[in-house]
Every structure is written in C-alpha cells, then in structure tokens.
Amino acid sequence: MGPALSTRSQQIVAGYASVAANFDVEKLHREQGVNIPTSGASINQCPHAAAARAAARMADDLASAAAAKKSLDAKGSLAGRPVHHKAATESTKAKHTGFDYEAFYKGELAKKHQDKSYRYFNNINRLARKFPVAHTANPRDEVEVWCSNDYLGMGNNPVVLETMHRTLDKYGHGAGGTRNIAGNGAMHLGLERELAGLHRKEAALVFSSCYVANDATLSTLGTKLPGCVIFSDTMNHASMIQGMRHSTAKRVIFKHNDLEDLETKLQQYPKETPKIIAFESVYSMCGSIGPVKEICDLAEQYGAITFLDEVHAVGLYGPRGAGVAEHLDYDAHLAAGSSPDPIPGSVMDRIDIITGTLGKSYGAVGGYIAGSEEFVDMIRSYAPGFIFTTSLPPATVAGARASIVYQSEYLGDRQLKQINVREVKRRLAELDIPVVPGSSHIVPVLVGDAALARAASDKLLSEHDIYVQAINYPTVARGEERLRITVTPRHTMEQMEGLIRSLNQVFEELNINRLSDWKLAGGRAGVGIPGAADDVQPIWTDEQIGLLNGTAPRSLRNAEKSVVDMRAVTIARSRFDVLLGPVYGELQPTEDFDTPAVGATFKAPLVDREVAHGITVSA
C-alpha cells in the first residue's frame, strides 16, 4: 500500500473504530484469512487501521484502551471491538447460566468480519465556521468532508443558527414529552403547516426521523387497510422495507424503476383490492431517479395509492425545493410561487403520500409525511412510532422551519450544487474513473470490492485529508461496493480539483478498475454495460440552472465566502415574529458566509440588489 500509508497508519487508533494492539490484529487476520505481504510491509498497513490520524497525540488514551482490550482478550474476546463499546470487566459483566450470550455476540460479530461487512465509524466533527471542513478525534487534524448528506450546508446557515439560538433562549432545550403529553407546541404546528404548504398538501406530520416516518406510516397503513398489498421497488430504503414487514400486508417486489414489471404484478390483483405503490424519487446509493409520473399513471389505472419517499430530493429539486415531484412541473410551480394550494393535474398533486426528511438538505433532524387531512390524522391517531415518541426539541423544529423557508425562497444553492456536481462528474469521466450513471446529484464511484473500497476510503483520509465513506454490503449488493461522493455548493474549485487528483492517485496505487476495465469485464452496477450510455442527462436543465441566460452562480474559490440571500433571510425571520418577536440589527454570519449589512428594523422587503461571487443577492 506504499510507505506513506504505512507511516500514516501508525497514527490511527484514537478516534477510529478499533482499539486492538498489533497482537490482536495479527490474531484477527489469522482467524479471518487475511494475508499481509511480508516484503516491506508491517501490520500497520492493514486497511482496518488507516482511517484517523490522532493517536500520536493521544498516547495515554491509546495505552488505556489497549490495556482494557488486553484484559478482554485474556477472556477470549474478539479483537477489533469498536471504541464506542465500553470494555466489560470481570466485575461488571453479568453472570448467566445456560445460554452463552457473550459467545453469541462474538459469533455474530465474527460473521461481519468474515464477509467484510463490519462497519467502522470514523470520528468526524463538522466545523460550523469552516464547512465542508471537519476535524477528526484531535481538533487540530482537519479534513474535507465529501460524503455528508447536509447537501446544501444548511446546518450552519446564519439565519438557521440565529433562529435556533433565539428559540433556545426562550423555550429551552427539550420538548418535555410526546406530542400528546406536553410536547405539542406552536413551533411544531408551524413546521407542519410549512411542510404541508411546501408540498401543496392539506396536512403534514413531523416524526423524530424519516426512518420512523416511513416505518410507522407503512406499517399502520398496511395493517389498517383490509387485504392490502404493497408493491415495493427492489431498491427501496430499509425504513420502507421495515414498515412493510411490520404490517400485515402482502409485499410484492418489482424490479428497480421497471414499469413493465410493476404493471404485470398490478394486473394480478382486482382493482378493488387496496394497494400501495411504495417507491423513491432519488435512490441515494445509485443516483437514479424514479419514474414518478408514470407510476402515478399505473396507480390510477389499477386502483392503487402512491407512497413517494422524497428524502434525498427535498431541498434539492424544484423551484422551491419540494422535490422531484415538483421539479417535473417546474414552470407551473415556479409561477404558483409560495401559494399552498395544489396545482390540479400536476405530478405532486397526483401523489397521495409524500415522505421527506429534515436531516439532509435542510441540515436538521427529523422526518415527516404529507398528504390529505384525513390520512395524516389517521396516522397521527394510530401510529405507535408517532404516539409514543418524545417530540423534537423546539429549537430543532424552529431551525428546520427557517431552513425550509430560506430554501423555498432562494434558488441559488440548488443551482450551484448542480453546477459543481456536473463539474466533478465531468472530471471523473475524463480520468476514466467509473461513476454509476444517474441523473441526480449523487456521485457513486464504483470500486466493486469490499476490501478495496475500505482501503480506498482509508487512504483518502490518512494520506489526502479527504473523508469519503466506503459503502459496502448490505447497503449495496456484494460486488457493487463504492465510494459515495456528495458535492455541495460550498466546495471550492480548488477542493474539487484536490478530490479528483486524490481519487485518481488512489485508483492507481490500489489498482482499482477503471471504466474501461468494467467495459471489458461486461459491466457491473450500471457501469460499462454494453450498449448503455456512460452518463445520463441530468434532471436539472441548462435553462433551470441559469446557464442559458447568464444568471448561473459561479463556483467558489478558496478564501471566497458563501453568500446569504437577504430576501430569503427576511422572509424566514418573519415566520417567527409572533413567537420570538421581530429581529432588529444585523444578521450575525459565520466566518464561511459573506452577509451584507442589514438595516435597523429588518422588516420591510429588501429591493436593492448586488452581485457577489456570481450570485445575485439582496443587500
């Protein structure tokens, strides 16, 4: 793996997912059949030990961890236990007779190591004032983050942080209980009104996460609807699959984005049978986009309702960020503006149930559903995942709402993200680096081997200060392992150049297949398939991005600050005038933003405008 990796690998243990000493790692390799080259190599070249670089400054912690690990190994414990597991000692470990629970746990972990699906968690701490930069276990070790789902960097947008601080000062931290018991506040109700208006639906309901929203909604619907059959895309997210399993409904799987296969299976059931077609708009591991309009056609023809997961699309698609369903009727929704009224016949209006997240493009946490008032009220009344869960904190809810309002009023972040994504995909194609074709913002770089994907991720982090998480089974199929890259509007041209250069070097050093290699091998995971295109037309058109009329934003350079749109800030702030009071004085920016000064009252609409970094912003 090279002398550089050997040197950097010696600095990894603190903040990474293994506290094993050399003896333990050697033992694990023998047990798992992993061979380390003897010529010029050492145990420190193991890819399991190459992800963080802070151990040199945390020797005391390492020594303590190694001592605790040695104690466990003396009792037959498996090497390589994650640091977030507390070491069990003879005095604290429970004594059981009969079934050997600890042996069972170790056996299950051994299976994960055997099939290379064991997950290692890197210690990554995103810096609000330096996004997309983070530090590792040691605050002085900084890396660039290239796999965050905070797609637009809204987790540190100044108006979001300001709103959260104000809410925290007035309402405190926690919500105080479930929505039924002390946890149903004006902030929660305001967020749900905002979400319903965003999707032009009658109502919305907020959950602690979209995993819970999908699970609770599908399990409740599938159980309450008599004789229900749920038709599920084979690449649906685990939360949707879990919800179906928790229901009493029959589940029918159709091939990914295959309308012919879906229709064939729909035809097997009477039109009167309750049916749900569950699918996603953007599939996050491959970057493909679902045929939303065509599935609506089939649902109407065969008497089904549609359940659309827009988790990886809200905030990113459509003129207001409502998702792919909005984007498919871009001009109509742009003309309708902020009206909450549905647009009859539009794709978004034809979708029965929309689910989304607050934890990705909106930079917060939580999930939601949107649909008819009766549907939402039924889920509110019957879904255990909603009823028995503590409500989200008011500050989190307020920050999420501010983020949604800001993005619904400002197009520039979405446009710039698409421009940067196009640039990265173009540069990767020039270097013959295989990207799974897709029309979305996801950039999945195919590796095709679990150990190589892990090694590539470790090498990028330890030698190039670039964090890209490896995606292995069961998230993707075996043999389709990849590096999932997410490009944001805040990545600079220099950072993108560094990513491309580093990826190319890692591919060379690890001898990872290029696109041309996959073509010779017959293709895999959509890459290099004979007769198929190497790329796909993006869903965002040149006109929508602003390339045709010269209004497209320009990618940032190092030392340039991101721009806050002050018109959007004004509108976002105004949503909280009643609860928090009107804001006076300047918006306090983080160092990463260039925020124009604001007048004293900050309540009147702003009309003067200027251009900064190629983006038109309010002054």
GULUM-862507 format. One line per 8 residues: number of its first residue (from 1); for each residue x, y, z of C-alpha. Coordinates in steps of 0.05 Angstrom, whole numbers, plus 32768, in hexadecimal, padded with zeros to 4 digits. Example, Ala and Ser with C-alpha at 12.3 -4.5 7.8 and 13.67 -1.06 7.14 Angstrom:
2
1 = 80F6,7FA6,809C | 8111,7FEB,808F .
END
This chain:
619
1 = 8000,8000,8000 | 803C,802D,8000 | 806A,804D,8033 | 803D,808A,803E | 8003,805F,8054 | 8031,8037,8080 | 8048,8076,80A3 | 8003,8095,80AA .
9 = 7FE4,8053,80C0 | 800D,8056,8100 | 7FE4,8093,8115 | 7F9E,8078,8110 | 7F84,8056,814D | 7F66,808E,8178 | 7F24,80A5,8159 | 7F1D,8069,812C .
17 = 7EF7,8029,8135 | 7F2D,7FF9,814E | 7F55,7FF7,818E | 7F79,7FB7,817E | 7FC4,7FB2,8189 | 7FF2,7F93,8154 | 7FEC,7F4E,8172 | 7FA0,7F53,8170 .
25 = 7F9F,7F69,8128 | 7FCF,7F31,8114 | 7FA2,7F00,8137 | 7F64,7F1B,8114 | 7F88,7F16,80D1 | 7F99,7ECE,80DD | 7F51,7EBF,80F1 | 7F34,7EE3,80B5 .
33 = 7F66,7ECA,8082 | 7F83,7F0F,8072 | 7FCA,7F0D,8057 | 7FFA,7F47,8060 | 8035,7F4B,802F | 8077,7F3D,8052 | 80A4,7F66,8024 | 80AA,7FAC,803F .
41 = 8067,7FA6,8063 | 8050,7FA8,80AB | 8011,7F9D,80D2 | 8006,7FE9,80D0 | 7FF5,7FE4,8086 | 7FB3,7FC3,8096 | 7F79,7FEA,8077 | 7F52,7FDF,80B8 .
49 = 7F85,800D,80D8 | 7F8A,8047,80A8 | 7F51,8077,80B3 | 7F65,80AB,80E7 | 7FA6,80CB,80F9 | 7FA0,80E2,8141 | 7FC1,80AA,8169 | 8005,80CC,816A .
57 = 7FE6,8104,8194 | 7FBB,80D6,81BF | 7FED,80A2,81D7 | 7FD1,809F,821D | 7F8B,808F,8203 | 7FA8,805A,81D5 | 7FCE,8039,820D | 7F90,8037,8238 .
65 = 7F67,801A,8200 | 7F9C,7FE6,81F0 | 7F9F,7FD1,8239 | 7F54,7FC9,823C | 7F56,7FA2,81FB | 7F8C,7F74,8215 | 7F61,7F65,8251 | 7F28,7F52,8224 .
73 = 7F53,7F27,81F6 | 7F6B,7EFF,8231 | 7F23,7EE9,8239 | 7F1C,7ED6,81EF | 7EFF,7F17,81D5 | 7F00,7F26,818B | 7F35,7F59,8176 | 7F21,7F99,8153 .
81 = 7EE7,7FAE,817F | 7ECF,7FF6,8170 | 7EE5,802B,81A1 | 7E9E,8041,81AD | 7E92,8000,81D1 | 7EA5,8003,821A | 7ED6,7FCE,8230 | 7EB4,7F99,825A .
89 = 7EDB,7F81,8296 | 7ED5,7F45,82C2 | 7EB3,7F6F,82F8 | 7E7F,7F90,82CA | 7E6F,7F58,8299 | 7E2E,7F35,82AC | 7E30,7EEC,82BE | 7E01,7EBE,8299 .
97 = 7DF6,7E74,829C | 7DDB,7E4D,8261 | 7DDF,7E73,821F | 7E23,7E93,8212 | 7E0E,7ED9,81FD | 7E54,7EF6,81F7 | 7E6A,7EBD,81C9 | 7E2C,7ECB,819E .
105 = 7E3E,7F15,8198 | 7E86,7F04,8185 | 7E6E,7ED2,8151 | 7E40,7F05,8130 | 7E79,7F38,812D | 7EA7,7F03,8110 | 7E76,7EFA,80D7 | 7E7B,7F44,80C8 .
113 = 7EC6,7F41,80C6 | 7EC4,7F02,809B | 7E9A,7F20,8064 | 7EBD,7F64,806A | 7E7C,7F88,807B | 7E92,7F9D,80C1 | 7E88,7FE8,80C7 | 7EC0,8016,80E0 .
121 = 7EAA,805B,80F8 | 7ED8,8095,80EC | 7EDB,80CD,811F | 7EC7,8109,80F3 | 7EB3,814C,8111 | 7E98,817E,80DF | 7EAD,81C6,80EC | 7E75,81FA,80E7 .
129 = 7EA5,8231,80D3 | 7ECC,8208,80A0 | 7E99,81DC,807C | 7EA8,81AD,8059 | 7EE5,81A4,8086 | 7EE3,8179,80C5 | 7F15,8163,80F9 | 7F24,811B,810D .
137 = 7F2D,8102,8155 | 7F61,8138,815F | 7F46,817E,8153 | 7F87,8191,8130 | 7F7F,815C,80FA | 7F51,8178,80C4 | 7F35,8154,8087 | 7F05,8165,804E .
145 = 7EC2,8141,8051 | 7EAA,8125,800F | 7E71,80F7,8025 | 7E44,8121,8051 | 7DF9,8121,8045 | 7DF6,816A,805B | 7DF2,8175,8010 | 7DEC,81C1,8012 .
153 = 7E12,81D1,8051 | 7DD3,81EA,8074 | 7DEC,81CC,80B6 | 7E13,820D,80C1 | 7DEB,823F,8099 | 7DEA,8280,80C2 | 7D9F,828B,80C3 | 7D95,8242,80D9 .
161 = 7DC7,8249,8112 | 7DAA,828D,8126 | 7D64,8270,8129 | 7D7B,8235,8152 | 7DA0,8261,8184 | 7D63,828D,818D | 7D35,8251,8196 | 7D65,8230,81C7 .
169 = 7D68,826F,81F1 | 7D1C,8274,81F5 | 7D04,822C,81F7 | 7D40,8205,8211 | 7D5B,81C3,81F7 | 7D2C,8187,81F9 | 7CE3,8184,81E4 | 7CCD,8167,8227 .
177 = 7CA9,8129,820E | 7C83,8109,81D6 | 7C56,8132,81A9 | 7C1B,811A,81D3 | 7C3D,812C,8215 | 7C5B,8171,8219 | 7C83,816B,81D8 | 7C53,818B,81A7 .
185 = 7C67,81D4,819F | 7C5D,820D,816F | 7CA1,8200,814F | 7C8C,81B8,813D | 7C49,81CF,8121 | 7C6B,8206,80F9 | 7C9D,81D5,80DB | 7C65,81A6,80C6 .
193 = 7C3F,81E0,80A5 | 7C80,81F2,8080 | 7C8A,81AB,8068 | 7C42,81A4,8051 | 7C49,81E5,802A | 7C8B,81D0,800C | 7C6C,8192,7FED | 7C29,81B5,7FE1 .
201 = 7C05,8180,800B | 7BCE,8188,803F | 7BF7,8171,807B | 7C3B,8157,8093 | 7C54,8133,80D0 | 7C9B,8136,80ED | 7CBF,80F9,8109 | 7D02,80F1,812D .
209 = 7D21,80D8,80EC | 7D0B,80C3,80A6 | 7D1E,807C,80B7 | 7CE8,807F,80ED | 7CB9,80A4,80BE | 7CBF,806E,8088 | 7CBC,8034,80B8 | 7C81,804F,80E0 .
217 = 7C58,8065,80A3 | 7C61,8026,8079 | 7C57,7FF7,80B4 | 7C18,801C,80C9 | 7BFB,8022,8083 | 7C0D,7FDB,8070 | 7BEB,7FC0,80AF | 7BAC,7FED,80AF .
225 = 7B9B,7FE6,8064 | 7B75,7FA4,805D | 7B9A,7F71,8032 | 7BCE,7FA5,801E | 7C05,7F95,7FEC | 7C43,7FC0,7FEB | 7C6C,7FC4,7FAB | 7CB4,7FD6,7FBB .
233 = 7CEF,7FE9,7F8F | 7D28,7FB8,7F99 | 7D57,7FF2,7FAC | 7D2A,8012,7FE0 | 7D49,802A,8021 | 7D4D,7FFE,805E | 7D1B,8029,8083 | 7CE5,801B,804F .
241 = 7CF5,7FD1,804F | 7CF1,7FCF,809A | 7CAE,7FF2,809A | 7C92,7FBF,8069 | 7CAD,7F86,8094 | 7C8C,7FA4,80D2 | 7C49,7FA5,80AE | 7C1A,7F6C,809F .
249 = 7C19,7F7E,8055 | 7C33,7F51,801E | 7C72,7F6D,7FFE | 7C7F,7F67,7FB3 | 7CC4,7F7B,7F99 | 7CCD,7F99,7F54 | 7D0F,7FA5,7F2F | 7D31,7FE8,7F39 .
257 = 7D0E,801E,7F11 | 7CEF,7FE8,7EE5 | 7CAA,7FFF,7ED1 | 7C9B,7FC1,7EA8 | 7CAA,7F93,7EE3 | 7C80,7FBF,7F11 | 7C45,7FBE,7EE3 | 7C49,7F73,7EDA .
265 = 7C45,7F6A,7F25 | 7C0D,7F9D,7F2E | 7BE3,7F78,7EFA | 7BE2,7F3B,7F27 | 7BB4,7F5D,7F5B | 7B6D,7F77,7F55 | 7B66,7FC2,7F50 | 7B3D,7FC1,7F90 .
273 = 7B77,7FA4,7FB8 | 7B99,7FDB,7FE1 | 7BDF,7FE5,7FC5 | 7C1A,8012,7FD5 | 7C53,801F,7FA4 | 7C8F,8032,7FCF | 7CCC,8050,7FAC | 7D00,8087,7FAF .
281 = 7D0D,80C4,7F85 | 7D59,80C3,7F8D | 7D7B,8081,7F9E | 7DB5,8097,7FC9 | 7DE8,8060,7FBB | 7DE4,805E,7F6F | 7DCA,80A4,7F60 | 7D91,808D,7F33 .
289 = 7D4E,80B2,7F32 | 7D0C,808E,7F35 | 7CD8,8094,7EFC | 7CA8,80BA,7F29 | 7C76,80D1,7EF5 | 7C72,808D,7ED4 | 7C66,806A,7F17 | 7C2E,809B,7F25 .
297 = 7C0F,8085,7EE2 | 7C12,803C,7EF7 | 7BF7,804A,7F3C | 7BBA,806D,7F20 | 7BAF,8036,7EED | 7BB2,7FFD,7F20 | 7B93,801E,7F5D | 7BD1,8028,7F87 .
305 = 7BE9,8062,7FB2 | 7C30,807C,7FAC | 7C63,8082,7FE4 | 7C9F,80AC,7FCD | 7CDE,80B2,7FF7 | 7CFE,80F6,7FE5 | 7D34,80F2,801B | 7D6F,80FE,7FED .
313 = 7D48,8130,7FC2 | 7D27,8163,7FF0 | 7D4F,81A3,7FF1 | 7D74,818F,7FB1 | 7D40,818B,7F7A | 7D08,81B9,7F63 | 7D05,8205,7F63 | 7CF5,8205,7FAE .
321 = 7D1A,81C5,7FC1 | 7CDC,8199,7FC9 | 7CFD,815F,7FA5 | 7CFB,8139,7F64 | 7CAF,8139,7F61 | 7CB1,8185,7F60 | 7CEB,8187,7F30 | 7CC5,8160,7EFB .
329 = 7C96,819B,7EF4 | 7CCB,81CF,7F00 | 7CAD,820A,7EDB | 7C67,8201,7EF8 | 7C81,81FF,7F3F | 7CAF,823A,7F33 | 7C74,8262,7F1A | 7C4A,824D,7F57 .
337 = 7C7E,8269,7F87 | 7C73,825E,7FD1 | 7C29,824E,7FCB | 7C17,8210,7FF4 | 7BDF,81FE,7FC4 | 7BE7,81BF,7F9A | 7BF1,81C3,7F4F | 7BBC,8194,7F33 .
345 = 7BD9,815F,7F05 | 7C21,816D,7F19 | 7C4C,8131,7F2C | 7C53,8149,7F74 | 7C07,8150,7F79 | 7BFE,8109,7F5F | 7C2C,80EB,7F94 | 7C02,80D4,7FCF .
353 = 7C38,80D0,8005 | 7C7B,80F4,8007 | 7CB0,80E6,803B | 7CEE,8110,8046 | 7D25,8120,8076 | 7D3D,815D,809C | 7D82,813D,80A6 | 7DA1,8143,8061 .
361 = 7D99,8180,8035 | 7D79,81A7,806E | 7DB3,8199,809D | 7D89,8186,80D9 | 7D6B,8145,80F3 | 7D27,8125,80ED | 7CF8,810A,80B8 | 7CB1,8116,80A1 .
369 = 7C76,8100,8077 | 7C47,812C,804D | 7C04,811B,802F | 7BBA,8124,8039 | 7B9F,813C,807B | 7B7B,80FB,808A | 7BB8,80D0,8079 | 7BE7,80F9,80A5 .
377 = 7BB5,80F9,80DE | 7BAD,80AD,80DA | 7BF9,80A3,80DE | 7BFC,80D5,8118 | 7BC7,80AD,813C | 7BDF,8066,8130 | 7C2A,8064,8122 | 7C52,804E,8161 .
385 = 7C92,806B,8143 | 7C72,80B0,8148 | 7C46,80A9,8186 | 7C7B,808D,81B6 | 7CB8,80B6,81A0 | 7CD1,80F5,81C4 | 7CC6,8132,8199 | 7D00,8155,8177 .
393 = 7D1F,818F,819D | 7D01,81D4,818D | 7D44,81F0,8177 | 7D4E,81B7,8146 | 7D08,81C0,812A | 7D11,820B,8123 | 7D54,8203,8100 | 7D35,81D1,80D0 .
401 = 7CFD,8200,80BF | 7D2C,823A,80B3 | 7D55,820E,8085 | 7D18,81F9,805D | 7D00,8240,8055 | 7D45,8259,8041 | 7D4D,8223,800C | 7D06,822C,7FF1 .
409 = 7D17,8275,7FE4 | 7D5E,826E,7FCA | 7D70,8246,7F8C | 7DBB,8254,7F8A | 7DD2,821C,7FB8 | 7DAE,81E7,7F8F | 7DCA,8203,7F4E | 7E11,8207,7F67 .
417 = 7E0F,81C1,7F82 | 7DFA,81A6,7F3E | 7E32,81CE,7F1C | 7E66,81B0,7F4C | 7E4A,816A,7F43 | 7E4F,8170,7EF8 | 7E98,8187,7EFE | 7EAC,814E,7F2A .
425 = 7E8A,811A,7EFE | 7EAB,8138,7EC0 | 7EF0,8136,7EDE | 7EE8,80EE,7EF7 | 7ED1,80D8,7EB1 | 7F10,80F8,7E93 | 7F3B,80CC,7EC1 | 7F14,808C,7EB1 .
433 = 7EFD,8087,7EFA | 7EBC,805F,7EFB | 7E7E,8084,7F13 | 7E3B,8060,7F16 | 7E10,8085,7EE3 | 7DD8,80AE,7F00 | 7DB3,80F0,7EF4 | 7DB5,8107,7F3C .
441 = 7DE8,8129,7F69 | 7E05,80E8,7F84 | 7E4C,80D6,7F6B | 7E56,808B,7F79 | 7E9D,8075,7F66 | 7E9D,802A,7F5A | 7ED5,8002,7F7B | 7EB5,7FBC,7F78 .
449 = 7EDA,7F9D,7FB3 | 7ECD,7FA5,7FFD | 7F16,7FA4,8014 | 7F2B,7FD3,7FDC | 7EF3,8004,7FEB | 7F08,8005,8034 | 7F51,800D,8022 | 7F41,8046,7FF1 .
457 = 7F19,806B,8025 | 7F50,8062,8059 | 7F86,8079,8028 | 7F5F,80B7,8015 | 7F58,80C9,805E | 7F9C,80B8,8078 | 7FC5,80D2,803E | 7F9B,8108,801E .
465 = 7F6F,8123,8056 | 7F31,8111,802E | 7EF7,80ED,8050 | 7ECC,80C2,8023 | 7EA9,8088,8044 | 7EAD,8043,8023 | 7E68,8025,8015 | 7E67,7FD9,801C .
473 = 7E35,7FA1,8025 | 7DFD,7FA1,803C | 7DF3,7FEA,8026 | 7E06,7FD4,7FDF | 7E0B,7F8F,7FC1 | 7E4C,7F68,7FC8 | 7E79,7F78,7F8D | 7E5B,7FBE,7F86 .
481 = 7E81,7FE0,7FBE | 7E8E,8029,7FB2 | 7EA4,806D,7FCB | 7E67,809A,7FCF | 7E7B,80E2,7FC3 | 7E4E,811D,7FD1 | 7E62,8161,7FB5 | 7E46,819F,7FD6 .
489 = 7E40,81E8,7FBE | 7E75,81F9,7FF2 | 7EAC,81CD,7FD6 | 7EDE,81FA,7FB3 | 7EFF,81F0,7F6F | 7F41,81E1,7F92 | 7F20,81AD,7FBF | 7EFF,818B,7F83 .
497 = 7F42,818A,7F5F | 7F62,816A,7F9D | 7F2C,8135,7FA1 | 7F34,8122,7F58 | 7F80,811F,7F5D | 7F7E,80F6,7F9D | 7F4A,80C5,7F82 | 7F73,80BA,7F44 .
505 = 7FB2,80AC,7F6D | 7F8E,807C,7F9B | 7F71,8056,7F60 | 7FB7,8050,7F43 | 7FD8,8039,7F84 | 7FA2,8006,7F95 | 7F9A,7FEF,7F4C | 7F4E,7FFA,7F4F .
513 = 7F27,7FED,7F0F | 7F1B,8028,7EE1 | 7EDE,8031,7EB5 | 7F03,8011,7E7B | 7F13,7FD4,7EA6 | 7ECA,7FCB,7EB8 | 7EB7,7FCF,7E6F | 7EE8,7F97,7E5F .
521 = 7ECA,7F6E,7E98 | 7E83,7F77,7E7E | 7E6E,7FAD,7EAF | 7E55,7FAF,7EF7 | 7E23,7FDA,7F1E | 7E10,8001,7EE0 | 7E59,8011,7ED1 | 7E77,7FFC,7E8E .
529 = 7E38,7FD6,7E78 | 7E3D,7FC5,7E2E | 7E11,7FF2,7E04 | 7E00,8020,7E3F | 7E14,8069,7E45 | 7E4C,8079,7E75 | 7E26,80B5,7E90 | 7DDD,80CB,7E96 .
537 = 7DBE,810E,7E87 | 7DB6,8134,7EC9 | 7D6F,8145,7EE0 | 7D83,818E,7EE9 | 7D85,81AF,7EA4 | 7DB6,81E4,7E8E | 7D7D,8216,7E8E | 7D68,8205,7ED5 .
545 = 7DAF,820D,7EEE | 7DB5,8251,7ECB | 7DEA,823E,7E98 | 7DC1,8258,7E5D | 7DB3,829E,7E77 | 7DF4,82AA,7E9C | 7DD6,82A8,7EE3 | 7DF8,8267,7EF8 .
553 = 7E20,826E,7F39 | 7E6B,8265,7F36 | 7E91,8231,7F5D | 7EB7,824D,7F98 | 7F03,8254,7F9C | 7F2B,824A,7FDB | 7F25,8286,800B | 7EE3,829B,7FEA .
561 = 7EA8,829A,8019 | 7E64,827D,800B | 7E2B,82AE,8002 | 7DEC,82B3,802B | 7DAF,82CB,8004 | 7D93,8303,802F | 7D4E,8302,8010 | 7D47,82B9,8025 .
569 = 7D62,82CB,806A | 7D2D,8301,8072 | 7CF5,82D0,8062 | 7D11,8299,808E | 7D18,82C9,80C9 | 7CD1,82E3,80C0 | 7CB4,829D,80CC | 7CC9,82A4,8115 .
577 = 7CB2,82EC,8122 | 7C77,82D6,814E | 7C9C,82A2,8178 | 7CE1,82C1,817C | 7CD5,8309,816C | 7CF0,8331,8130 | 7D3B,8333,8126 | 7D61,8374,812A .
585 = 7DA9,837F,8115 | 7DD8,8358,80E8 | 7DD6,830E,80D9 | 7E13,82F0,80FB | 7E38,82C6,80C6 | 7E66,828C,80D1 | 7EAC,8296,80B4 | 7E9A,826C,8078 .
593 = 7E64,829C,8060 | 7E66,82E1,8040 | 7E28,8303,805D | 7E18,834A,8049 | 7E07,837A,8081 | 7DBE,8382,8092 | 7D96,83BF,80A8 | 7D7A,83CB,80ED .
601 = 7D34,83B0,80E8 | 7D41,8379,80B5 | 7CF6,8370,80A8 | 7CEA,8394,8067 | 7CF5,836F,8025 | 7D3B,8379,800A | 7D3F,8394,7FC4 | 7D87,83A9,7FB8 .
609 = 7DB1,8372,7F9B | 7DFA,8364,7F8C | 7E23,832D,7F6F | 7E55,8307,7F99 | 7E7E,82CB,7F82 | 7E52,82C6,7F44 | 7E11,82BE,7F6D | 7DDC,82F3,7F70 .
617 = 7DCF,8302,7FB9 | 7DA7,8334,7FE1 | 7DC9,836F,8002 .
END
